[in-house]
């Protein structure tokens, strides 16, 4: 592909790694970050701009990395004739408004898990008392980005959910305006995703397993994500029962980007949980290692509608997030004390499988940037899940950051879950 001009627009510096990949592939890149606290992220890796609107005419392709209103802007730019990777007001709502997303699935003929919306903690508490069961508390809107607020109930009578709701009513009533109580379904958690080119889904699809808890063994607080294992596939039963049924609606929106839906599956059926109507993080960086074409060409052809299929690596991909204090919590004092500008050291100068998140480079030295403590993703690939794990953790062992931590079991879920998924027939290509 000839040299192109890419403009990346981000609220919170999520797309830094992909922008860096496009730079390394020889294209012109300009990168806008909206959040003041994140503006130093990717310094030294990607050229920055302070006003993305002034660069629209310059760009051949414009890439958005989030929902939360970005879809409306992307939609307007598409109407003006620009090539854009991004959503619409409708696709933003699929993720930002959990209830809307569930109702759209239902409208498309997808079975959904029973849920109730609440604006009052007292009403929710009374509901659980009247309908005792296991529930999941899911904040809606911007509060859903605070991952520690999601709570998965364990008790059959719902008493643990009642206790959490009582605590939230005292502490988080100003942050959580709307929330959802969803019946908890037991089974295997699995996500299916695919890229969409404005007219149709692009193949192959992606099957992935997120690891959201902070500690190995799925213990501790929920995080945005600690790592993901995945593989590429043809259409399967889960995809056809969920995302495929949304194809006509996404075509009407001229959606360009990645669409993912997280599900619980068991011997009785498939139960969708929620949409990701954008690139996933760190998912897109892990996927990039398996897409067998330059990511710049991939994005350009996705935006133009030319991409209908692509070659992907066989086997598995494992991505491990490297983090530092105070992640997953917000604590400016802890970050400034333990992590701000911490040096990132590589024992050997080998950067294979290394994907940046909150990193900057000064005089050739990599340093921790931003404020969240999410530093980088380390990716390994292999013909088997074990090979991919070994490659990823071998690369992790080459990295030294003061006070760094990570999960050592990314990918282990596959060994427990794959037999069930195959027995139930969900992974068979159709």
N, C-alpha and C positions, 0 to 999 in steps of 0.2 A: 504494500500500500504506500502511496506517495505520502510525503510529510504533511501532517495535518495540525490544526490549531485546536487544542482542547481547553475549555474553561470548566473548572470544577467549582461547584458552589456548595458550601457546607455550613450547617448551623453550628456543629460541635466538633469539627475536624475528624469526622469518621472516615472519609474517603482518602486520607493522606497516602496510604500505601499504594492504592491503585493509581493515584496521580503520579507517585514516584515511579511506578512501573512504566507508565506511559512516557515519562521523561527519559528513562533508561532505554526505551525503544526508539528514541531519536526524534520525538515530536515536540512541538512547542506547547508549553503548558502554562496556564495561569490559574492560581488557586485562591479562592476567597473563603475566609473563615469568619463567621459572624460573631461568635462568642469571644469577648475580650480576653477571658482567662485562657483561651485555647490558641490564641494567635501565634504563639511561638512554636506550636507543634509543626513539625516538618521543616522548620527553618534549616537552610543548608541542603535540603533534599529537593524541594519544589519551589519554583518562583511564585511569589504572592502578589495579590492586588488588594487594594483597600475598598474599591468600589466595582463590583462585578458588572453593574449595569453599563458602565462605560466600555466594557469589553465584549458586549454581545455581538456587535457588528464584526469584531475581529475574529470571533470563534467560528470554526467549522462545526464543532460539536460541543454541546453544553451538557454537563452531567450533574444531576442533583443526587444527594446521598441520604435524604431523609423524607419524612412525612411532615406533620405539624405545619401545614400551610404551604409547603414547598410544591405540592402538586398543582395548586392553582397557578403559581408562577410558571411552572413547566408547561401547563396546558396552554397558557397565553402565548408562550414563546413558540410552541408547536404551530399554533394558529397563524403566527406571523411568518412561518416558513422555515424556522430554524430546525436543525437536527438536534433532538433532545433525548437524553435518557432520563426519564422521570415520569411521574404519575399525573394525577388529576385530583380535583376536589373529592370526587367519588372514591378513588382508590386510597387517598389519605384517610378517609373516614372508615374504610375497611379495617384499618389498624388502630386509628386514634379513638374510635368509638366502638368498643367491644360489642355492644348490643347490636349496633348497625351491622357489623361484620357477621354476627350470628344470624341475624334476620335475612341478610342477603344470601347466605348459604342455604337457609331454609327455603327461600324463594327460588333458588336454583335447583331444589330437589334433593338437598343434602340433609341427612339426619343430624340433628344437633343435640347437645346435652341440655337438659332443663336448667334454666337460670332465672334470676330475678335481679332487677336493677333497684338501687336504693340511693336516696339523697339524705336519708336520716339513719344514723347508727341505731337509734332506739327502735325504729321500725324493723331494721334488719335483725336485731337481737330478738325481738318478739317473734319474727318469722322463723328463726331457727328453733326457738322454744316450741313453737306450734308444729314445726316440721322437722323433728330431730333426724339428723343424718350427717354424713361427712360432706363438708363443703370446702370450696376454694374461694378466698377473698381476692378479688381482682380490681384494683383501682382503675378508673378510666381517665382519659385525657392525659395531660402532662404528668399527672401523678403516677401513671403506669410505668414511667421511666425510672422511678425510684424502686428498684427491684426488691429492696428489703421489705416493702410494704405488701408484696404478694405473700399470702399465707395459705398453706395447704393443710387442711384439717386432717387429723388422724383418728379422732374419737367418733364412735358410731352415734352418740347422742348429740354431737355438735358442741359439747361444752367447751372444748378448746377454742373453737371459732367464736363462741360468745365472749370468752375472756379476752380474746384479741380485739374484738369489736369494741368492747368496753374500754380497753386501753387506747385504741385509736381515737375514740370519741373525745378523750381527754387531751391527747397529744397532737393528733393530726387533723383535727376538724377543719383547720384553715387550708390544708393542702389537699385533702381528699373531699372533693365536692360531690362526685358521683362514683359509685362503685358497684360491682356485680358480685353476687353470690352464685356460684355455679356448682351443681352437684359434682362431687368427685367420682370419677370413673377409675376403676382399677384395671391395669393392663400394662402394655408396653408403650412408652412414649416414643414417637417417631415423627419426623417431619419430612414432607415431600415438597420440593420446589422446582420451578422451571423459569427460564427466561421467556419474555414475551416481546415480540418485535413490532407491536402496534396492530397486528392482524391475527397472529396465532402464536401458540406456544412453540418454542424452539427446543429441539431434541438433541441429545438425551436429557432426561430429567435428573434431578439430584435427590438422593435419599440420605438424610443426615440425622445424627443423634447428638443433641446438645447436652453439655454437662454444666449445669447451672449453679450447683452448690459450691461453696468455697473450698471445701476439703474433700480429699479422696473418700470414696464410699458414699458420696452424696450426703455429706454431713455438713452442718453449719448454715450460715445465712445464704439466701439466694443472691446471686450476682447477675450482672448482665449476661455473662457467660465466661466459663473458665477454659473452654476448649470444645472442639467438635470433631467427630469422626464421620466419614461420608464415603459414598461411592456413586458412580453414574450408572443410569439404567434406562432401558426403554420404558414405555408406558407400563404401569402395573395397576393392580386392583385399587390401591389407595389413591393414586393419582386420578384414575378414572372416576372414582367415587366422590372426589372433592374438587380439586383445582380444575380438572377438565370441564366440569359443569359450569365453570365461571368464564369459559373462553369467549362466548358471544358477548358477554357484558364487558369484558376487558377490551375486546375489539371495538365496541361502541365508544369506549373512552380513549382509544388509540394509545393504550398504555405501552410504555417501553421501559423495560427494566426486569427486575426479578420479583417473583411472587412465590411466597412460601406459606404453607399452612402446617401447624403443629397439631398432632393428633394423639389420642389414646386409642389403641386397638386391642381387642381381645377376641375370644372365640365367638362372641356374639355380634361383633360389628366394629365399625370405624366411627370414632367420635371426634370431630374437629374441635380444637381448642381456640385458636386465634390465628389471624393473618400476620405476616410480615410483608408489607406492600412496598418493598424497597430492597436494596442490597442488605444482606445480613452482615453483622460484624461480630466475630471475625470471619464469618462464612465466606464472603467474597474473596478474601485473601487466600483462604484454603482452596477454594474452587479455582482460583487463578493458576495454581500449581498443576491442576488437572486438565485445564483447557488447552488443547494442543494447537493454539494459534496465538499470535500476539494479542494482549488484552486491548491494545489500542485499536487494532483492526476489529476485534470482537465488539467493542463499544460502538465504533463507527457504523458497522453493518447492522447492529441491533437498532440503533437510532434511525437508520435509513430504511429499515424493513427488509434488507437483503438477506439477513441471516435467518435461515430456517433450520439448519442443523450444523453441528460441528463435531470434530473428533475430540474425544476425551480419553485420558489414560485409563487403562483397565486396572482393576484392583481397587485399592482403598487409599484414602487420604486422611491423615490425622493432624490436627492443628492444636497446639498447646499455647495458652496465653501465659506470658511472663508478666507478673505484676509486682508492685511494691506498695508499701503502706501509703495511705490508709484504706486502699481498695478492699472491700466494696463500699466503704463508708466515706462520707464527706467530712473531712477534718483538716482545715487549712493549716492549723498549727502543726499537726502531725506530719502533713506532707512537707511543709517548709523545714521541719526539723530532720526528718529521716530520708526524704526522697528528692526534694527539689534540686535539679541540676546534678543528680547523682551520675557518676561516670559509668558508662556501659563498655565493658571490656570483652574482647574476643581473644581467647587463648591462642587460636590460630586464625589467620585472616581468611576465613571461609564464611561467606555470607549466603550460601545455598540454603533455600528454605526459610530465610529470615524476612519477615514482613513487619514494617514499622507501624506503631500506633502513636503513643504519646512520646515522640522522640524528636530531638533536634540535633544539628551537627554544627559545631563551632571549631574552625581551624582543623577540620578532619576528625575531631573527637565527638563521638556519640554521647549525648546526655539525655536524662529524663526531662521531659517537658510537660506542659499543661498542669493540671491539678488533680487528676483522677487516680493516677498510679497504674494505669494500664499501659504497659511499655511496648510489647511486641508480641507477634504470633510466630511460633516456630513450627514449620510444616514438614512432615515426612510422607512419602508415598511408597507403596509396595504392592506386590501381587496378592499378599494376604494382609489381614489387619495386623497381625503380629509384626510383619516386616515393616509396615508403615509406622507402627508404634516405635519399633527399635530405631528407625531412621530419625524420627522426630526427637526422641529423647537423647540420641547420640548428639544431635545438633544442639539441644538444650545444654548438654554438658560442656559445650565450648563457650558458654556465655557466663560472664561474671558481672553482677550488679549488686551493690551493697543492699542487704535485706530483701533480696528478690525471693519470691515464692511462686509455686505453681502446683497444679495437680499432677500426680504421677500415674493416674489411671485412665487418662483419656483414651477411649477405644475399648476399655474393658467391658462396657455394657453390651457390645456386640456379641461376645462369647456367651452371655447369659440369654440374650434376646433373640438371636438369629434362629434358633431351633423352633421357638414358638411362632415366629413370623412366617417361617417356611411351612410349618405344620398347618397354620391357619390359611395359607395360600396367598398372603398379601404381597410377597416380593416377586412372585412369578411374573415375568414379562408377558403382556397380552397385546 
